[in-house]
Amino acid sequence: KTLREAKQCARLPVQAMCIASRLVLLYLVTSRARSYGHGLKPTPSGASVKVYAPHAKAVSVTGSFNQWTPGANRLLSRGHGWWEGNISSYNLALFNTPYKIEIITQDNQEFWRGDPWSRNQDGVTMGNSVAYDDNNFLWTDHDFIMPDWKQLVIYELHVGTFGRLVGESAVATLDMCILKLDHLVELGINAVELLPVAEFDGDADWGYTSAYLYAVEHAYGGPDAFKRFVNACHARGIAVLLDVVYNHLGPMDLPLWQFDGWSENDLGGIYFYNDERAKTPWAHTRPDYGKEHVRDYLVDNAAFWLDTMHCDGLRVDGVSFIRLWGGNEGNRDEAVFNPDGESFLKDLTRSSHKLGKLMIAEDLQSNTTLTAEISDGGLGFDSQWDGSFKREVRGALSEHNDDDISMSSLKASILAGLGGGLRRTLYVENHDSASHCRVAQQISAEPTSRSRKLTSLAAALVMTSPGMPLIFQGQELFLQDSFSAYSPMDWAKKFTEAGIFRLHRDLVRLRRNLLATSRGLTGSGVHVSINESSKVLVMSRWDEHGPGDDVLVAFHFRGQTSSRLLEFPAHATWKLAFNSDSLSYWGEVSAAVPEEVVTELSSHGQAQGTVTLPPYACLIYVRAPQRRLEFLKETESDILVSSGGWSLQGVAHLFVIAMQFF
């Protein structure tokens, strides 16, 4: 409202401009985001600065605003290791002013460090921090509402390759990724999960070597580009989740390393463990979660991404390396419990939940305490990645002989639970596995009809099993080349693999219940039956039961057509909602599948129906409301045109009236 009034004032005589400027100032002041962390924070007349350096003899800020003069802007010691001061100058953020923190040690050594809370870096290794005001951006996403977590379908993407075009040498920016968001809308995605974007050394990287946790990678476009990306996602109804790394930092281009000159055992100093607990598989830079200033630095960082940068949730990387120390990636049994890390994780989830945000853990130890309530002794995460689901599904489907595909293994992966429902995030591909071998590669080195259809069954298992589904970039395009930070997405596959894309799109629509016929896929109810010899797996899914809710999913893992008598969840009429053997996906069909199954009751009162199962296929049947079926039969003849096709007016009329029966 104040901006509209300001624009109106701007059309009045010059005397009214003072009123307009006051209204704009009022708007900016009242809409300022909460500030997280410390470091240099620009003000209209310069900046305020606060840093932690308990072993320093003197601390100053130097930059282009004082001609990089050492000691020109000294900070005052405020006790307990904190140094504070103000810089009287021009608006530093307005001119993208470069600066550094100057540390003088007790033995008069001089170090120039980057700002640990820097929002913007110049992109040079060991380069300068750049003054940036969190509030100098116009957000347009105020009407965005986070999708119901029960209906989330997550798309994991890497900024540097997702928006990059074949033949380009530079990594993609966040602005380039915006141009590809409509692809995700078409696919039905309502949440993206970005690999880490916090500033790292170099330009092309996965992002798990985060050095400046509060800064957006310079090569990706910096903080404003990230905000534009979030705005664009939210405008399309897509939530933004961010991968963050707190189990280790850097190690390259790391300003926190021996920040004030002090360390023990030649390790990291005041922000890190300085004993055997410092060691991780990636670097000896595990943060010291037992220190208050370290915990505050990390917890504030999470809040910064969630609040200041408008993210809707976080995926916390390598949680087992926070709550445990020692051991290695392949064997966590030898690791030692770290009470500091577990306490930090509880602080992290508490803080994030106060903001109403989604918290996902990557722990991969099948530990249900991660998603248990803190009051019940858990860590308070909302969901965790289920690595065992990926291993079981990929392991089963990579068997070359159909007889060796284990139905019991697939059943176990579906029912594993990890606490049930949304408490686990399901996938068969992620950045790690795709870097070693894509699902299609693991099934067959060269693409075949069998490998294509089994890859599609893997996607169907993700979308129909209880949990929060996730797909990795390019999975919907049947990409076979391993993921690399240096290789762009092959967007030509959008056309050459159009059928595979449509298959994934239709699965996503059913998983999100966009047609109001498959609510059971959003629920936690599940029952699985298998026939090991026939290689048939049948899954019943439900939320509250009933028409429009109950779903039956039948998988067939043999290369021959089979007719099977299946048990349905209820005695009703069931409509075919998805057939992975459809003509629209492959250009041909292997077998005629009944579009409708009217069950009969067995002598034991069990609803049964005969279904034709094509080779390597997934069929999804939904329980249709009886009233709607009667309506369709009664009105079908009235809206058919004489040519035998559907009139546009008749279809619209049918759609409007029929939707009331869902």
C-alpha positions in Angstrom: 0.0 0.0 0.0 2.8 2.4 0.9 4.5 1.8 -2.4 1.3 2.6 -4.3 0.9 5.8 -2.3 4.5 6.7 -3.0 3.9 6.3 -6.8 0.8 8.5 -6.6 2.8 11.1 -4.7 5.5 11.0 -7.4 3.0 12.3 -9.9 2.3 15.4 -7.7 4.3 18.6 -7.6 7.9 18.5 -6.2 6.7 19.5 -2.8 5.0 16.2 -2.3 8.2 14.2 -3.0 9.2 14.4 0.6 6.1 12.6 1.5 6.8 9.9 -1.1 10.3 9.4 0.2 9.1 9.1 3.8 6.5 6.5 2.7 9.2 4.5 0.9 11.5 4.7 3.9 8.7 3.6 6.2 8.1 0.6 3.9 11.7 -0.4 3.8 12.1 -0.1 7.6 9.0 -2.0 8.5 9.7 -4.8 6.1 13.3 -5.4 7.0 14.1 -9.1 7.6 15.5 -10.3 10.8 19.3 -10.2 10.8 21.1 -13.5 11.5 24.7 -13.9 12.5 27.3 -11.1 12.9 30.2 -9.8 10.8 29.8 -6.6 8.8 26.3 -5.3 8.4 25.8 -2.2 6.2 23.9 0.8 7.5 22.9 4.0 5.6 26.0 5.7 7.0 28.5 2.9 6.9 28.4 -0.4 8.8 28.3 -2.1 12.1 30.8 -4.9 12.7 31.0 -7.7 15.2 33.5 -10.7 15.1 34.7 -13.4 17.4 38.5 -13.6 17.9 39.3 -14.4 21.6 43.0 -14.8 21.0 43.6 -11.6 19.0 45.4 -8.6 20.4 43.7 -6.3 17.9 41.0 -6.5 15.2 40.3 -4.1 12.4 38.2 -3.9 9.2 40.0 -2.8 6.1 38.7 -2.3 2.6 38.4 0.0 -0.3 36.5 2.5 1.9 39.7 3.2 3.8 42.2 2.5 1.0 43.0 -0.9 2.6 44.8 0.9 5.4 45.8 -1.6 8.2 44.3 -0.6 11.6 42.3 2.3 10.2 39.0 1.0 11.5 39.8 -0.7 14.8 37.1 -2.7 16.7 36.8 -2.6 20.4 37.0 -5.6 22.7 33.6 -6.2 24.3 34.7 -9.2 26.4 34.3 -13.0 26.0 36.2 -12.9 22.8 33.9 -10.5 20.9 35.1 -7.4 19.0 32.7 -4.6 17.9 32.7 -1.3 16.2 31.1 1.0 13.6 32.4 2.3 10.3 31.4 5.8 9.4 31.4 6.0 5.7 29.2 5.9 2.6 26.6 3.1 2.2 29.0 0.2 1.7 26.5 -2.2 0.3 25.3 0.3 -2.3 28.7 0.3 -3.9 29.5 -3.4 -3.4 32.5 -2.5 -1.2 35.2 -5.1 -0.8 36.7 -5.6 2.6 38.5 -8.0 5.0 38.9 -8.6 8.7 42.4 -7.8 9.9 43.7 -9.9 12.9 46.7 -9.0 15.0 47.8 -12.0 17.2 49.4 -11.8 20.7 52.8 -12.3 19.1 52.1 -9.6 16.5 51.4 -11.8 13.5 49.0 -10.2 11.0 46.2 -12.1 9.2 43.7 -10.8 6.8 40.5 -13.0 6.8 37.3 -13.1 4.9 34.2 -12.3 7.0 32.8 -15.6 8.4 29.3 -14.1 8.0 29.9 -12.6 4.5 26.8 -12.6 2.3 28.8 -12.1 -0.9 32.3 -13.0 -2.1 34.2 -11.8 -5.1 34.7 -15.3 -6.4 38.5 -15.3 -6.1 40.2 -18.0 -4.0 41.1 -16.4 -0.6 39.5 -13.2 -2.0 37.5 -10.4 -0.5 34.2 -10.3 1.2 31.8 -7.8 -0.4 29.4 -5.6 1.6 25.8 -6.7 1.1 22.5 -5.6 2.7 20.0 -8.5 3.2 17.1 -6.1 2.7 18.1 -4.6 -0.6 15.8 -6.9 -2.6 12.2 -6.8 -3.5 10.5 -10.1 -2.7 7.4 -10.9 -4.7 6.5 -14.3 -3.1 4.4 -13.1 -0.1 1.4 -15.1 -1.3 3.3 -18.4 -1.6 2.0 -21.3 0.6 4.2 -24.3 1.2 2.5 -27.4 -0.4 1.1 -30.0 1.9 4.1 -32.2 2.8 1.9 -35.2 2.1 1.8 -34.1 -1.6 5.5 -33.1 -2.0 7.4 -34.5 -5.0 11.0 -33.4 -4.7 13.4 -32.8 -7.6 17.1 -32.7 -6.6 19.1 -30.4 -8.9 22.6 -29.1 -9.2 22.6 -25.4 -10.3 25.9 -25.6 -12.2 24.6 -28.3 -14.6 20.8 -28.1 -14.6 20.6 -24.8 -16.4 23.8 -25.2 -18.5 23.6 -25.8 -22.2 25.7 -28.3 -24.1 28.8 -26.7 -25.5 29.0 -24.0 -22.8 32.2 -23.9 -20.8 30.9 -21.8 -17.8 28.7 -23.3 -15.1 25.0 -22.3 -15.1 23.8 -19.5 -12.9 20.6 -19.5 -10.9 19.1 -17.1 -13.4 19.8 -19.7 -16.2 18.0 -22.3 -14.0 14.9 -20.1 -13.9 14.5 -20.6 -17.6 14.1 -24.3 -17.0 11.6 -24.1 -14.2 8.6 -24.5 -16.6 10.0 -28.0 -17.4 9.5 -28.9 -13.7 6.0 -27.4 -13.7 5.1 -29.6 -16.7 6.5 -32.6 -14.9 4.4 -31.7 -11.9 7.2 -31.1 -9.4 6.3 -28.9 -6.4 9.6 -28.9 -4.6 13.2 -28.5 -5.7 16.1 -29.5 -3.5 19.3 -27.6 -4.5 22.7 -29.1 -3.9 24.7 -26.7 -1.7 25.0 -23.2 -3.0 27.1 -21.7 -0.2 30.3 -20.2 -1.5 33.0 -22.9 -2.3 36.4 -22.8 -3.8 36.4 -22.6 -7.6 33.4 -22.5 -9.9 32.5 -26.2 -10.9 31.8 -28.3 -7.8 29.0 -30.3 -6.2 29.0 -27.7 -3.4 29.9 -29.9 -0.4 33.1 -27.9 0.3 31.2 -24.9 1.6 33.6 -22.3 2.9 31.4 -19.2 3.4 28.1 -20.6 4.8 26.2 -17.3 4.5 27.3 -16.4 1.0 25.8 -17.7 -2.3 28.4 -19.1 -4.7 29.7 -16.2 -6.9 29.7 -18.4 -10.0 26.0 -19.1 -9.5 25.2 -15.3 -9.5 25.5 -14.4 -5.8 22.7 -13.6 -3.3 20.4 -11.6 -5.5 20.3 -14.4 -8.1 19.4 -16.9 -5.4 16.5 -14.6 -4.3 15.3 -14.3 -7.9 15.4 -18.0 -8.2 13.3 -18.5 -5.0 10.9 -15.8 -6.2 10.5 -17.6 -9.6 10.0 -21.0 -7.9 7.4 -19.7 -5.5 5.6 -17.9 -8.3 5.2 -21.4 -9.9 4.0 -23.1 -6.7 7.4 -24.8 -6.2 8.9 -25.0 -2.7 12.7 -24.5 -2.4 14.7 -26.9 -0.2 18.4 -26.4 0.3 21.2 -28.9 1.1 23.4 -27.6 3.9 26.7 -29.1 5.1 27.6 -28.9 8.8 29.6 -32.1 9.3 32.7 -30.4 8.0 33.6 -27.1 6.4 35.8 -26.4 3.3 38.6 -27.2 3.5 39.7 -24.9 0.7 39.3 -21.1 0.8 38.1 -21.4 4.4 38.1 -18.1 6.4 37.4 -19.9 9.7 40.6 -21.9 9.6 42.8 -20.7 12.5 40.7 -17.5 12.3 42.5 -15.6 15.1 45.8 -17.4 14.8 45.3 -19.9 17.6 45.1 -23.6 17.2 46.3 -26.9 18.8 47.9 -29.9 17.0 48.1 -27.7 13.9 44.3 -28.0 13.4 41.5 -25.6 12.8 41.5 -23.3 15.8 38.5 -21.7 17.5 35.7 -23.0 15.3 36.8 -26.6 15.1 37.8 -29.6 17.2 41.5 -29.6 17.7 41.9 -33.3 18.5 40.9 -36.6 17.0 37.3 -35.5 16.7 38.3 -33.1 13.9 38.9 -35.9 11.4 36.2 -36.6 8.7 36.5 -38.5 5.5 36.7 -35.2 3.6 38.9 -33.0 5.8 40.0 -32.4 9.4 37.5 -29.6 9.8 34.6 -30.9 11.9 33.1 -27.9 13.8 33.3 -28.0 17.5 29.6 -28.4 18.3 30.3 -28.0 22.0 31.3 -24.4 21.8 28.5 -21.8 22.0 29.8 -19.5 19.3 30.1 -22.4 16.9 26.5 -23.7 17.6 25.2 -20.2 17.2 27.1 -19.7 14.0 25.5 -22.9 12.5 22.0 -22.6 13.9 21.8 -19.0 12.8 23.0 -20.1 9.4 20.1 -22.5 9.0 17.7 -19.7 10.1 19.3 -17.3 7.6 18.5 -19.6 4.7 15.0 -20.4 5.9 14.0 -16.9 6.9 16.1 -14.3 5.2 16.5 -16.2 2.0 12.9 -17.6 2.0 13.8 -21.3 1.7 11.1 -23.8 2.7 13.2 -26.5 4.2 16.7 -27.9 4.6 18.3 -31.2 3.8 21.2 -31.7 6.3 24.1 -33.6 4.8 25.9 -36.4 6.5 24.1 -36.3 9.9 25.9 -39.4 11.2 29.1 -37.4 11.0 27.7 -34.8 13.3 26.2 -37.1 15.9 29.2 -39.5 15.7 32.9 -39.1 15.2 35.5 -41.6 13.9 34.9 -44.5 11.6 34.5 -44.0 7.8 31.8 -43.6 5.2 31.5 -47.4 4.6 31.5 -48.5 8.2 29.8 -46.3 10.8 29.8 -49.1 13.4 33.3 -48.1 14.6 32.2 -44.5 15.1 31.9 -42.9 18.6 28.9 -41.1 19.9 29.3 -37.3 20.0 26.9 -35.8 22.6 27.9 -32.3 21.4 26.7 -33.1 17.9 23.5 -34.6 19.0 22.7 -31.6 21.2 23.5 -29.3 18.2 21.1 -31.2 15.9 18.3 -30.8 18.4 19.0 -27.0 18.6 18.9 -27.0 14.8 15.6 -28.7 14.4 14.0 -26.7 17.2 15.1 -23.4 15.6 13.9 -24.4 12.2 10.5 -25.7 13.4 9.9 -22.3 15.1 9.9 -21.0 11.5 7.5 -23.7 10.4 10.1 -25.3 8.0 10.7 -28.8 6.7 13.9 -30.6 8.0 15.2 -33.6 6.2 18.3 -35.6 7.4 20.7 -37.6 5.4 22.0 -40.1 7.9 21.7 -43.4 6.0 21.9 -45.6 9.1 18.3 -46.6 9.3 18.0 -44.9 12.7 14.4 -44.1 13.6 15.5 -41.8 16.5 16.3 -39.1 13.9 12.6 -38.5 13.1 11.3 -39.1 16.6 10.2 -36.1 18.6 12.8 -34.4 20.8 10.5 -35.0 23.8 10.7 -38.7 23.0 14.5 -38.8 22.9 14.7 -38.2 19.1 16.4 -35.5 17.1 13.2 -33.9 15.7 13.8 -34.2 11.9 10.6 -34.5 9.8 12.1 -37.0 7.4 15.3 -38.8 6.5 16.8 -40.2 3.3 16.2 -44.0 3.0 19.3 -45.4 1.5 18.2 -48.9 2.0 15.2 -48.4 -0.3 17.6 -47.3 -3.1 19.9 -50.3 -2.5 17.2 -52.9 -2.4 15.3 -51.6 -5.5 18.4 -51.1 -7.6 19.9 -54.4 -6.5 16.7 -56.3 -7.4 16.2 -54.6 -10.8 19.8 -55.0 -11.9 19.5 -58.8 -12.0 19.9 -60.0 -15.6 17.6 -63.0 -15.1 14.0 -62.4 -14.2 14.0 -65.4 -11.9 16.6 -63.6 -9.7 14.5 -60.5 -9.1 13.6 -60.8 -5.5 10.0 -59.9 -4.7 10.7 -60.3 -0.9 13.5 -57.7 -1.1 11.2 -55.3 -2.9 8.5 -55.9 -0.4 10.9 -55.3 2.5 12.0 -52.0 0.9 8.4 -50.8 0.6 7.5 -51.7 4.2 10.8 -50.7 5.9 9.2 -47.6 7.2 11.8 -45.7 9.2 9.0 -44.6 11.4 6.3 -44.7 8.8 4.8 -42.3 6.2 6.6 -39.1 5.4 9.4 -39.9 7.9 11.4 -41.3 5.1 12.4 -39.8 1.7 12.5 -42.3 -1.1 14.7 -42.3 -4.2 16.5 -44.6 -6.6 18.8 -41.9 -7.8 20.5 -39.0 -6.1 23.7 -37.0 -6.8 25.9 -39.6 -5.1 24.5 -42.7 -6.8 24.1 -40.9 -10.2 27.8 -39.9 -10.1 28.7 -43.6 -9.9 26.0 -45.2 -12.0 22.6 -44.2 -13.2 19.7 -46.6 -12.6 19.5 -47.2 -16.4 23.3 -47.9 -16.5 23.1 -50.4 -13.6 20.3 -52.3 -15.2 22.0 -52.5 -18.6 25.2 -50.9 -20.0 23.3 -50.3 -23.3 19.6 -49.2 -23.4 17.2 -52.0 -24.2 13.4 -52.3 -24.0 13.9 -54.3 -20.8 16.1 -51.8 -19.2 13.8 -48.9 -20.1 10.8 -50.6 -18.6 12.6 -51.8 -15.5 13.9 -48.2 -15.0 10.3 -47.0 -15.3 9.3 -49.6 -12.6 11.9 -48.2 -10.3 10.3 -44.7 -10.7 6.9 -46.2 -10.1 8.1 -47.8 -6.9 9.3 -44.4 -5.7 6.1 -42.7 -6.5 3.7 -45.3 -5.1 5.5 -46.5 -1.9 4.8 -44.7 1.4 7.3 -41.9 1.9 8.3 -38.5 0.4 9.4 -39.2 -3.2 12.5 -37.6 -4.7 13.9 -37.8 -8.2 17.3 -36.6 -9.4 17.7 -34.3 -12.3 17.6 -36.1 -15.7 16.0 -39.2 -14.3 12.7 -38.2 -16.0 14.7 -38.1 -19.3 16.3 -41.6 -19.0 19.8 -40.1 -18.8 22.4 -42.7 -18.7 25.7 -40.7 -18.4 27.0 -40.4 -14.9 26.4 -37.1 -13.1 29.3 -34.7 -13.0 29.7 -31.1 -12.0 31.4 -30.5 -15.3 28.7 -32.1 -17.6 25.5 -30.2 -18.5 22.0 -31.8 -18.6 21.3 -33.2 -22.0 18.1 -31.3 -22.7 17.8 -32.9 -26.2 16.5 -36.0 -24.3 13.3 -34.0 -23.6 12.4 -34.7 -27.2 14.0 -38.1 -27.9 12.7 -39.5 -24.6 9.3 -37.8 -24.6 7.5 -41.0 -23.7 9.7 -41.6 -20.6 9.0 -37.9 -19.6 5.2 -38.4 -20.0 5.4 -41.6 -17.9 7.1 -39.7 -15.0 4.7 -36.8 -15.4 1.7 -39.1 -15.1 3.2 -40.8 -12.0 3.8 -37.5 -10.3 0.2 -36.4 -11.0 -1.1 -39.5 -9.3 1.3 -39.2 -6.4 0.1 -35.6 -5.8 -3.5 -36.7 -6.3 -4.1 -33.9 -8.8 -7.1 -35.6 -10.3 -8.6 -36.3 -6.8 -8.7 -40.0 -7.5 -5.5 -41.3 -5.7 -5.4 -39.7 -2.3 -4.2 -43.1 -0.9 -0.8 -42.4 -2.4 -0.4 -39.4 -0.1 -1.3 -41.4 3.0 0.7 -43.9 5.1 -1.6 -47.0 4.8 0.1 -49.8 2.9 -0.3 -53.6 2.4 1.9 -55.6 0.2 1.5 -59.2 -1.2 3.9 -61.0 -3.5 4.1 -64.0 -5.7 7.8 -64.9 -6.0 7.4 -67.5 -8.8 5.2 -65.2 -10.9 7.3 -62.1 -10.1 4.2 -60.2 -9.1 4.0 -57.6 -6.4 0.6 -56.0 -5.4 0.5 -53.0 -3.1 -2.7 -51.4 -1.6 -2.4 -47.8 -0.5 -4.8 -45.7 1.4 -5.1 -42.6 3.6 -8.6 -42.9 5.0 -10.1 -45.5 2.7 -13.0 -45.1 0.3 -13.7 -44.0 -3.3 -11.1 -41.5 -4.5 -8.8 -42.8 -1.8 -8.1 -46.5 -2.1 -5.4 -47.4 -4.7 -4.2 -50.7 -6.0 -0.7 -50.9 -7.6 0.3 -54.1 -9.4 3.9 -54.7 -10.5 5.0 -57.4 -12.9 8.7 -58.2 -13.2 8.6 -60.8 -16.0 9.1 -60.4 -19.7 5.9 -62.3 -20.7 2.2 -61.2 -20.4 0.4 -62.8 -17.6 -3.3 -62.9 -16.5 -3.6 -62.9 -12.7 -6.5 -63.0 -10.2 -5.6 -60.1 -7.8 -7.1 -59.3 -4.4 -8.4 -55.7 -4.3 -8.8 -53.6 -1.1 -12.6 -53.4 -1.4 -15.5 -54.8 -3.4 -16.1 -52.0 -5.9 -15.5 -50.8 -9.5 -11.9 -50.0 -10.1 -10.7 -47.7 -12.9 -7.3 -48.0 -14.6 -5.4 -44.7 -13.8 -1.9 -45.7 -15.0 -0.4 -48.3 -17.3 3.3 -48.2 -17.8 2.9 -50.2 -21.0 0.8 -47.5 -22.5 1.0 -46.6 -26.2 1.7 -42.9 -25.3 5.0 -43.9 -23.5 6.4 -46.5 -25.9 4.6 -46.1 -29.2 3.4 -49.7 -28.9 1.6 -51.9 -26.4 2.4 -55.5 -25.3 -1.0 -56.5 -24.1 -4.6 -55.3 -23.7 -5.3 -54.2 -20.2 -8.8 -53.9 -18.7 -9.7 -50.2 -18.3 -12.2 -51.2 -15.6 -12.3 -54.1 -13.1 -15.5 -54.9 -11.2 -14.6 -57.1 -8.4 -16.3 -60.2 -7.2 -16.3 -61.6 -3.7 -14.6 -64.9 -3.0 -16.0 -67.5 -0.6 -13.9 -65.9 2.1 -15.4 -62.5 1.4 -12.3 -61.1 -0.3 -12.7 -58.7 -3.3 -11.0 -60.2 -6.4 -10.6 -59.3 -10.0 -8.7 -60.7 -13.0 -6.1 -58.4 -14.5 -3.9 -58.8 -17.6 -0.3 -57.8 -16.6 2.0 -56.8 -19.6 5.7 -57.6 -19.5 7.7 -55.5 -17.0 4.7 -53.3 -16.2 3.1 -51.3 -13.4 -0.7 -50.9 -13.4 -2.5 -48.5 -11.0 -6.2 -48.9 -10.3 -8.2 -46.3 -8.3 -11.5 -46.9 -6.6 -14.1 -44.8 -8.4 -17.2 -43.3 -6.7 -20.2 -45.4 -7.8 -22.4 -42.3 -8.3 -19.8 -40.9 -10.7 -19.7 -44.1 -12.7 -23.5 -44.2 -13.1 -23.4 -40.5 -14.2 -20.8 -41.2 -16.8 -22.8 -44.1 -18.3 -26.0 -42.1 -18.3 -24.6 -39.0 -19.9 -22.0 -40.5 -22.3 -24.4 -40.9 -25.2 -25.7 -37.3 -24.8 -22.3 -35.7 -25.3 -20.9 -37.8 -28.1 -21.0 -36.0 -31.5 -22.2 -37.8 -34.6 -18.7 -38.3 -35.9 -18.0 -40.6 -32.9 -15.7 -38.1 -31.2 -16.0 -35.8 -28.1 -17.2 -32.2 -28.6 -15.2 -29.6 -26.7 -18.4 -28.2 -25.2 -19.5 -31.7 -24.2 -16.2 -32.6 -22.5 -16.2 -29.3 -20.6 -19.7 -29.9 -19.5 -18.9 -33.4 -18.4 -15.7 -32.3 -16.5 -17.4 -29.5 -14.6 -20.3 -31.7 -13.4 -18.3 -34.9 -12.9 -15.7 -33.3 -10.6 -18.3 -32.8 -7.9 -18.4 -36.6 -7.5 -14.7 -37.0 -6.8 
